[in-house]
Amino acid sequence: MKEKLSAPKRGRRIAMTVCGVLLTGVVVGLFKASRMGVDPFQVLCAGLAHVIPIPFGTLYVIVNLVLLVGMFFADRHYIGLGTVINMLFLGYVAQYAQNFFQLLFPNPSLAARLAMLLAAIPFLCLAGSLYITADLGVSTYDVWALTLERRTRYPFRVLRVATDLLCVGLGFALLGFSPAGMLGLGTIVTAFFTGPLIDYFNRKVSRPLLER
């Protein structure tokens, strides 16, 4: 059962949740605009989009609805405001953000693409840390590593690497082993470092921010 919150603390949690989820969408768009690979869950979604010809934003909602059913049975504690915002809006925010960055940088140099990637990775992890720490619902993807952490002796950072690598493998297979710009340096870095970096931001930023 979640703790009873004071009004200021609940306000901080709501703000952290909304900012974290929307920032995630913007960063995913930046990842795609860098053309150096996207995060593991987006690789899986790209693989599904390759075999299911519907708009990415709509597909993202459908995938999350399916995962939400599993989330309800796995650990409904993690269903909340963040889950709803993530499920309904993140795909569209990512799509519009990608269009914006491509309009801003129509022909980015390799240096510019590397700069976008290097900016995207820490912001992606910070965004995840904000809404996970807020504990008002997480994405239907994040819940699996969090649930396994609660039920096993393995830390979140290790379990997140495992689920990320699984997503990359499934997405790669669905793409017919043709990455089509989805797999790249960014994918490899996020697969191995998202878990540890989220854990770092939890300790250094999100928890202190929540307890201020």
BELFENWO-V29352 format. One record per pair of residues at least 24 apart in sequence whose ideal C-beta (glycine too) atoms are under 10 Angstrom apart, sorted by the first residue. I is the first residue (numbers start at 1). J is the second residue. D is the distance in whole Angstrom. If there is no record, write none. Layout:
# BELFENWO-V29352
i=I j=J d=D
i=I j=J d=D
This chain:
# BELFENWO-V29352
i=1 j=77 d=8
i=2 j=77 d=7
i=2 j=80 d=9
i=2 j=135 d=7
i=2 j=136 d=9
i=3 j=135 d=9
i=5 j=135 d=10
i=5 j=136 d=9
i=8 j=212 d=9
i=9 j=210 d=7
i=9 j=211 d=9
i=9 j=212 d=10
i=10 j=134 d=10
i=10 j=136 d=9
i=12 j=134 d=8
i=12 j=209 d=7
i=12 j=210 d=6
i=12 j=211 d=9
i=12 j=212 d=8
i=13 j=80 d=10
i=13 j=81 d=9
i=13 j=82 d=9
i=13 j=130 d=10
i=13 j=131 d=9
i=13 j=133 d=9
i=13 j=134 d=4
i=13 j=135 d=7
i=13 j=136 d=5
i=13 j=210 d=7
i=14 j=81 d=7
i=14 j=82 d=9
i=14 j=134 d=8
i=14 j=136 d=7
i=15 j=130 d=9
i=15 j=134 d=8
i=15 j=209 d=10
i=16 j=82 d=9
i=16 j=127 d=10
i=16 j=129 d=9
i=16 j=130 d=4
i=16 j=131 d=6
i=16 j=132 d=9
i=16 j=133 d=7
i=16 j=134 d=4
i=16 j=135 d=9
i=16 j=136 d=8
i=16 j=206 d=7
i=16 j=209 d=7
i=16 j=210 d=7
i=17 j=80 d=8
i=17 j=81 d=5
i=17 j=82 d=4
i=17 j=83 d=10
i=17 j=84 d=10
i=17 j=85 d=7
i=17 j=86 d=9
i=17 j=130 d=7
i=17 j=131 d=5
i=17 j=132 d=9
i=17 j=133 d=9
i=17 j=134 d=4
i=17 j=135 d=9
i=17 j=136 d=5
i=17 j=137 d=7
i=17 j=138 d=9
i=18 j=81 d=8
i=18 j=82 d=8
i=18 j=85 d=7
i=18 j=89 d=10
i=18 j=130 d=9
i=18 j=131 d=8
i=18 j=134 d=9
i=18 j=136 d=9
i=19 j=126 d=10
i=19 j=127 d=8
i=19 j=130 d=6
i=19 j=131 d=8
i=19 j=134 d=9
i=20 j=82 d=7
i=20 j=85 d=9
i=20 j=86 d=9
i=20 j=126 d=8
i=20 j=127 d=5
i=20 j=128 d=7
i=20 j=129 d=7
i=20 j=130 d=3
i=20 j=131 d=3
i=20 j=132 d=8
i=20 j=133 d=8
i=20 j=134 d=7
i=20 j=136 d=10
i=20 j=138 d=9
i=20 j=139 d=10
i=20 j=206 d=9
i=21 j=81 d=9
i=21 j=82 d=6
i=21 j=83 d=9
i=21 j=84 d=9
i=21 j=85 d=5
i=21 j=86 d=5
i=21 j=87 d=10
i=21 j=88 d=10
i=21 j=89 d=7
i=21 j=90 d=6
i=21 j=93 d=8
i=21 j=127 d=7
i=21 j=128 d=9
i=21 j=130 d=9
i=21 j=131 d=5
i=21 j=134 d=10
i=21 j=137 d=9
i=21 j=138 d=9
i=21 j=139 d=8
i=22 j=85 d=8
i=22 j=86 d=10
i=22 j=89 d=7
i=22 j=90 d=8
i=22 j=93 d=6
i=22 j=97 d=10
i=22 j=127 d=8
i=22 j=131 d=10
i=23 j=93 d=9
i=23 j=123 d=6
i=23 j=124 d=8
i=23 j=126 d=7
i=23 j=127 d=4
i=23 j=128 d=9
i=23 j=130 d=7
i=23 j=131 d=9
i=24 j=82 d=10
i=24 j=85 d=10
i=24 j=86 d=7
i=24 j=90 d=6
i=24 j=93 d=8
i=24 j=94 d=8
i=24 j=123 d=9
i=24 j=124 d=7
i=24 j=125 d=10
i=24 j=126 d=10
i=24 j=127 d=4
i=24 j=128 d=7
i=24 j=130 d=9
i=24 j=131 d=8
i=24 j=139 d=8
i=24 j=142 d=10
i=25 j=60 d=10
i=25 j=85 d=9
i=25 j=86 d=9
i=25 j=89 d=7
i=25 j=90 d=5
i=25 j=91 d=8
i=25 j=92 d=8
i=25 j=93 d=3
i=25 j=94 d=5
i=25 j=95 d=9
i=25 j=96 d=8
i=25 j=97 d=6
i=25 j=98 d=10
i=25 j=127 d=9
i=26 j=90 d=10
i=26 j=93 d=6
i=26 j=94 d=8
i=26 j=96 d=9
i=26 j=97 d=5
i=26 j=98 d=9
i=26 j=100 d=9
i=26 j=101 d=9
i=26 j=120 d=9
i=26 j=123 d=8
i=26 j=124 d=10
i=26 j=127 d=8
i=27 j=93 d=10
i=27 j=94 d=8
i=27 j=97 d=8
i=27 j=116 d=10
i=27 j=119 d=8
i=27 j=120 d=5
i=27 j=121 d=9
i=27 j=122 d=9
i=27 j=123 d=5
i=27 j=124 d=5
i=27 j=125 d=9
i=27 j=126 d=9
i=27 j=127 d=6
i=27 j=128 d=10
i=28 j=60 d=10
i=28 j=90 d=7
i=28 j=91 d=9
i=28 j=93 d=8
i=28 j=94 d=4
i=28 j=95 d=9
i=28 j=97 d=7
i=28 j=98 d=8
i=28 j=120 d=8
i=28 j=124 d=8
i=28 j=127 d=9
i=29 j=93 d=7
i=29 j=94 d=5
i=29 j=95 d=7
i=29 j=96 d=7
i=29 j=97 d=3
i=29 j=98 d=4
i=29 j=99 d=8
i=29 j=100 d=7
i=29 j=101 d=6
i=29 j=102 d=9
i=29 j=120 d=9
i=30 j=94 d=9
i=30 j=97 d=7
i=30 j=98 d=8
i=30 j=100 d=9
i=30 j=101 d=6
i=30 j=116 d=5
i=30 j=117 d=8
i=30 j=119 d=7
i=30 j=120 d=4
i=30 j=121 d=10
i=30 j=123 d=8
i=30 j=124 d=9
i=30 j=186 d=10
i=31 j=94 d=9
i=31 j=97 d=9
i=31 j=98 d=8
i=31 j=101 d=10
i=31 j=116 d=8
i=31 j=117 d=7
i=31 j=119 d=10
i=31 j=120 d=5
i=31 j=121 d=9
i=31 j=123 d=10
i=31 j=124 d=7
i=31 j=182 d=10
i=31 j=184 d=9
i=31 j=186 d=6
i=31 j=187 d=9
i=31 j=190 d=8
i=32 j=56 d=10
i=32 j=94 d=7
i=32 j=95 d=9
i=32 j=97 d=8
i=32 j=98 d=4
i=32 j=99 d=10
i=32 j=101 d=8
i=32 j=102 d=8
i=32 j=116 d=10
i=32 j=120 d=9
i=32 j=181 d=8
i=32 j=182 d=9
i=32 j=186 d=9
i=33 j=97 d=8
i=33 j=98 d=5
i=33 j=99 d=9
i=33 j=100 d=8
i=33 j=101 d=4
i=33 j=102 d=5
i=33 j=103 d=9
i=33 j=104 d=8
i=33 j=105 d=7
i=33 j=108 d=8
i=33 j=112 d=10
i=33 j=113 d=8
i=33 j=116 d=6
i=33 j=117 d=10
i=33 j=120 d=9
i=34 j=98 d=10
i=34 j=101 d=8
i=34 j=105 d=9
i=34 j=108 d=8
i=34 j=112 d=8
i=34 j=113 d=5
i=34 j=114 d=8
i=34 j=115 d=8
i=34 j=116 d=4
i=34 j=117 d=5
i=34 j=118 d=9
i=34 j=119 d=9
i=34 j=120 d=7
i=34 j=184 d=8
i=34 j=185 d=9
i=34 j=186 d=7
i=35 j=102 d=9
i=35 j=108 d=8
i=35 j=110 d=10
i=35 j=113 d=6
i=35 j=116 d=9
i=35 j=117 d=9
i=35 j=181 d=6
i=35 j=182 d=10
i=35 j=184 d=7
i=35 j=186 d=9
i=36 j=110 d=9
i=36 j=113 d=6
i=36 j=114 d=7
i=36 j=116 d=8
i=36 j=117 d=5
i=36 j=118 d=10
i=36 j=120 d=9
i=36 j=181 d=9
i=36 j=183 d=10
i=36 j=184 d=4
i=36 j=185 d=5
i=36 j=186 d=5
i=36 j=187 d=8
i=36 j=188 d=10
i=36 j=189 d=9
i=37 j=117 d=8
i=37 j=168 d=9
i=37 j=179 d=8
i=37 j=181 d=8
i=37 j=182 d=7
i=37 j=183 d=5
i=37 j=184 d=3
i=37 j=185 d=6
i=37 j=186 d=4
i=37 j=187 d=4
i=37 j=188 d=7
i=37 j=189 d=8
i=37 j=190 d=8
i=37 j=191 d=9
i=38 j=94 d=9
i=38 j=98 d=10
i=38 j=120 d=9
i=38 j=171 d=9
i=38 j=181 d=9
i=38 j=182 d=6
i=38 j=183 d=8
i=38 j=184 d=8
i=38 j=186 d=6
i=38 j=187 d=6
i=38 j=190 d=8
i=39 j=120 d=9
i=39 j=121 d=9
i=39 j=124 d=6
i=39 j=125 d=10
i=39 j=128 d=10
i=39 j=141 d=10
i=39 j=164 d=8
i=39 j=167 d=9
i=39 j=168 d=9
i=39 j=182 d=10
i=39 j=186 d=7
i=39 j=187 d=7
i=39 j=189 d=9
i=39 j=190 d=5
i=39 j=191 d=8
i=39 j=194 d=7
i=40 j=141 d=9
i=40 j=160 d=9
i=40 j=161 d=10
i=40 j=163 d=8
i=40 j=164 d=4
i=40 j=165 d=7
i=40 j=166 d=8
i=40 j=167 d=4
i=40 j=168 d=5
i=40 j=169 d=9
i=40 j=170 d=9
i=40 j=171 d=7
i=40 j=183 d=10
i=40 j=187 d=7
i=40 j=188 d=10
i=40 j=190 d=6
i=40 j=191 d=5
i=40 j=192 d=10
i=40 j=194 d=8
i=41 j=67 d=10
i=41 j=139 d=8
i=41 j=140 d=9
i=41 j=141 d=5
i=41 j=142 d=9
i=41 j=163 d=9
i=41 j=164 d=8
i=41 j=167 d=5
i=41 j=168 d=9
i=41 j=171 d=9
i=41 j=190 d=9
i=41 j=194 d=10
i=42 j=91 d=10
i=42 j=94 d=8
i=42 j=141 d=10
i=42 j=167 d=9
i=42 j=171 d=8
i=42 j=182 d=7
i=42 j=186 d=10
i=42 j=187 d=9
i=42 j=190 d=9
i=43 j=164 d=9
i=43 j=167 d=6
i=43 j=168 d=5
i=43 j=169 d=9
i=43 j=170 d=8
i=43 j=171 d=4
i=43 j=172 d=7
i=43 j=174 d=9
i=43 j=175 d=8
i=43 j=179 d=8
i=43 j=182 d=5
i=43 j=183 d=6
i=43 j=184 d=10
i=43 j=187 d=6
i=43 j=190 d=9
i=43 j=191 d=9
i=44 j=141 d=9
i=44 j=164 d=10
i=44 j=166 d=9
i=44 j=167 d=4
i=44 j=168 d=8
i=44 j=169 d=9
i=44 j=170 d=5
i=44 j=171 d=4
i=44 j=172 d=9
i=44 j=173 d=10
i=44 j=174 d=8
i=44 j=175 d=10
i=44 j=182 d=10
i=45 j=91 d=8
i=45 j=94 d=10
i=45 j=141 d=10
i=45 j=167 d=9
i=45 j=171 d=7
i=45 j=174 d=10
i=45 j=182 d=9
i=46 j=171 d=6
i=46 j=172 d=10
i=46 j=174 d=8
i=46 j=175 d=7
i=46 j=179 d=9
i=46 j=180 d=7
i=46 j=181 d=9
i=46 j=182 d=4
i=46 j=183 d=9
i=47 j=167 d=9
i=47 j=168 d=10
i=47 j=169 d=10
i=47 j=170 d=6
i=47 j=171 d=4
i=47 j=172 d=7
i=47 j=173 d=7
i=47 j=174 d=3
i=47 j=175 d=5
i=47 j=176 d=9
i=47 j=179 d=10
i=47 j=180 d=10
i=47 j=182 d=8
i=48 j=170 d=9
i=48 j=171 d=8
i=48 j=174 d=6
i=48 j=175 d=10
i=49 j=171 d=10
i=49 j=174 d=9
i=49 j=175 d=9
i=49 j=182 d=10
i=50 j=171 d=9
i=50 j=174 d=6
i=50 j=175 d=5
i=50 j=176 d=7
i=50 j=178 d=9
i=50 j=180 d=7
i=50 j=182 d=9
i=51 j=174 d=6
i=51 j=175 d=9
i=51 j=176 d=9
i=52 j=174 d=9
i=55 j=91 d=9
i=55 j=92 d=9
i=55 j=95 d=8
i=56 j=91 d=6
i=56 j=92 d=9
i=56 j=94 d=8
i=56 j=95 d=6
i=56 j=98 d=9
i=57 j=88 d=10
i=57 j=89 d=9
i=57 j=90 d=9
i=57 j=91 d=4
i=57 j=92 d=4
i=57 j=93 d=9
i=57 j=94 d=8
i=57 j=95 d=5
i=57 j=96 d=9
i=58 j=91 d=8
i=58 j=92 d=9
i=59 j=91 d=7
i=60 j=86 d=9
i=60 j=87 d=8
i=60 j=88 d=9
i=60 j=89 d=10
i=60 j=90 d=7
i=60 j=91 d=3
i=60 j=92 d=8
i=60 j=94 d=8
i=60 j=95 d=9
i=61 j=87 d=6
i=61 j=88 d=6
i=61 j=89 d=9
i=61 j=90 d=9
i=61 j=91 d=6
i=61 j=92 d=9
i=62 j=87 d=10
i=62 j=91 d=10
i=63 j=87 d=9
i=63 j=91 d=9
i=63 j=140 d=8
i=63 j=141 d=9
i=64 j=88 d=8
i=64 j=90 d=8
i=64 j=91 d=8
i=64 j=139 d=7
i=64 j=140 d=5
i=64 j=141 d=8
i=65 j=140 d=8
i=66 j=140 d=8
i=67 j=139 d=8
i=67 j=140 d=4
i=67 j=141 d=7
i=67 j=143 d=8
i=67 j=144 d=8
i=68 j=139 d=10
i=68 j=140 d=5
i=68 j=143 d=9
i=69 j=140 d=9
i=70 j=140 d=8
i=70 j=143 d=9
i=70 j=144 d=8
i=70 j=147 d=10
i=71 j=137 d=10
i=71 j=138 d=9
i=71 j=139 d=9
i=71 j=140 d=5
i=71 j=141 d=9
i=71 j=142 d=10
i=71 j=143 d=5
i=71 j=144 d=8
i=71 j=147 d=8
i=72 j=140 d=10
i=74 j=140 d=10
i=74 j=143 d=7
i=74 j=144 d=7
i=74 j=146 d=10
i=74 j=147 d=5
i=74 j=148 d=9
i=74 j=151 d=9
i=75 j=138 d=10
i=75 j=143 d=6
i=75 j=144 d=9
i=75 j=146 d=7
i=75 j=147 d=4
i=75 j=148 d=10
i=75 j=150 d=7
i=75 j=151 d=8
i=76 j=143 d=10
i=77 j=135 d=9
i=77 j=137 d=9
i=77 j=138 d=10
i=77 j=143 d=9
i=77 j=146 d=9
i=77 j=147 d=9
i=77 j=150 d=9
i=78 j=132 d=9
i=78 j=135 d=8
i=78 j=136 d=10
i=78 j=137 d=6
i=78 j=138 d=5
i=78 j=139 d=9
i=78 j=140 d=9
i=78 j=142 d=8
i=78 j=143 d=5
i=78 j=144 d=10
i=78 j=146 d=6
i=78 j=147 d=7
i=78 j=150 d=10
i=79 j=136 d=10
i=79 j=137 d=6
i=79 j=138 d=9
i=79 j=140 d=9
i=79 j=143 d=8
i=80 j=131 d=10
i=80 j=134 d=9
i=80 j=135 d=8
i=80 j=136 d=4
i=80 j=137 d=3
i=80 j=138 d=8
i=81 j=131 d=9
i=81 j=134 d=9
i=81 j=136 d=5
i=81 j=137 d=5
i=82 j=130 d=9
i=82 j=131 d=5
i=82 j=132 d=8
i=82 j=134 d=7
i=82 j=135 d=9
i=82 j=136 d=5
i=82 j=137 d=4
i=82 j=138 d=5
i=82 j=139 d=7
i=82 j=142 d=9
i=83 j=131 d=9
i=83 j=136 d=9
i=83 j=137 d=4
i=83 j=138 d=6
i=83 j=139 d=7
i=83 j=140 d=7
i=83 j=142 d=9
i=83 j=143 d=8
i=84 j=136 d=10
i=84 j=137 d=7
i=85 j=131 d=9
i=85 j=136 d=10
i=85 j=137 d=8
i=85 j=139 d=9
i=86 j=131 d=8
i=86 j=137 d=8
i=86 j=138 d=8
i=86 j=139 d=4
i=86 j=140 d=7
i=86 j=141 d=9
i=86 j=142 d=9
i=87 j=137 d=9
i=87 j=139 d=8
i=87 j=140 d=6
i=90 j=139 d=7
i=113 j=184 d=10
i=113 j=185 d=10
i=113 j=186 d=10
i=114 j=185 d=8
i=114 j=186 d=10
i=116 j=186 d=9
i=117 j=184 d=8
i=117 j=185 d=7
i=117 j=186 d=5
i=117 j=189 d=8
i=117 j=190 d=10
i=118 j=186 d=9
i=118 j=189 d=9
i=120 j=186 d=7
i=120 j=189 d=10
i=120 j=190 d=9
i=121 j=185 d=10
i=121 j=186 d=7
i=121 j=189 d=6
i=121 j=190 d=6
i=121 j=193 d=7
i=121 j=194 d=8
i=121 j=197 d=7
i=122 j=193 d=10
i=122 j=197 d=7
i=122 j=200 d=10
i=122 j=201 d=8
i=124 j=186 d=9
i=124 j=190 d=7
i=124 j=194 d=7
i=124 j=197 d=8
i=124 j=198 d=9
i=125 j=190 d=8
i=125 j=193 d=8
i=125 j=194 d=6
i=125 j=195 d=9
i=125 j=196 d=9
i=125 j=197 d=4
i=125 j=198 d=5
i=125 j=199 d=9
i=125 j=200 d=8
i=125 j=201 d=6
i=125 j=202 d=10
i=125 j=205 d=10
i=126 j=197 d=8
i=126 j=198 d=8
i=126 j=200 d=10
i=126 j=201 d=5
i=126 j=202 d=10
i=126 j=204 d=10
i=126 j=205 d=7
i=126 j=206 d=8
i=127 j=198 d=9
i=127 j=201 d=9
i=128 j=160 d=9
i=128 j=194 d=7
i=128 j=195 d=10
i=128 j=197 d=9
i=128 j=198 d=5
i=128 j=201 d=8
i=128 j=202 d=9
i=128 j=206 d=9
i=129 j=197 d=8
i=129 j=198 d=5
i=129 j=199 d=8
i=129 j=200 d=8
i=129 j=201 d=4
i=129 j=202 d=5
i=129 j=203 d=9
i=129 j=204 d=9
i=129 j=205 d=7
i=129 j=206 d=5
i=129 j=207 d=9
i=129 j=209 d=10
i=130 j=198 d=10
i=130 j=201 d=8
i=130 j=202 d=9
i=130 j=205 d=8
i=130 j=206 d=5
i=130 j=209 d=8
i=130 j=210 d=9
i=131 j=206 d=9
i=132 j=156 d=9
i=132 j=198 d=7
i=132 j=199 d=10
i=132 j=201 d=9
i=132 j=202 d=7
i=132 j=206 d=8
i=133 j=198 d=9
i=133 j=201 d=8
i=133 j=202 d=6
i=133 j=203 d=10
i=133 j=205 d=9
i=133 j=206 d=4
i=133 j=207 d=6
i=133 j=208 d=10
i=133 j=209 d=8
i=133 j=210 d=6
i=133 j=211 d=10
i=134 j=206 d=8
i=134 j=209 d=10
i=134 j=210 d=7
i=135 j=210 d=9
i=141 j=167 d=8
i=142 j=198 d=9
i=145 j=194 d=10
i=145 j=195 d=7
i=145 j=198 d=9
i=155 j=195 d=8
i=155 j=196 d=9
i=155 j=199 d=7
i=156 j=195 d=6
i=156 j=196 d=9
i=156 j=198 d=7
i=156 j=199 d=6
i=156 j=202 d=9
i=157 j=193 d=9
i=157 j=194 d=9
i=157 j=195 d=4
i=157 j=196 d=5
i=157 j=197 d=9
i=157 j=198 d=7
i=157 j=199 d=5
i=157 j=200 d=9
i=157 j=202 d=10
i=158 j=195 d=7
i=158 j=196 d=9
i=158 j=199 d=10
i=159 j=195 d=7
i=160 j=191 d=9
i=160 j=192 d=10
i=160 j=193 d=10
i=160 j=194 d=6
i=160 j=195 d=3
i=160 j=196 d=8
i=160 j=197 d=10
i=160 j=198 d=7
i=160 j=199 d=8
i=161 j=191 d=7
i=161 j=192 d=6
i=161 j=193 d=8
i=161 j=194 d=8
i=161 j=195 d=5
i=161 j=196 d=8
i=162 j=191 d=10
i=162 j=195 d=9
i=163 j=191 d=9
i=163 j=194 d=10
i=163 j=195 d=9
i=164 j=190 d=7
i=164 j=191 d=4
i=164 j=192 d=8
i=164 j=193 d=9
i=164 j=194 d=6
i=164 j=195 d=7
i=165 j=191 d=6
i=165 j=192 d=8
i=166 j=191 d=10
i=167 j=191 d=8
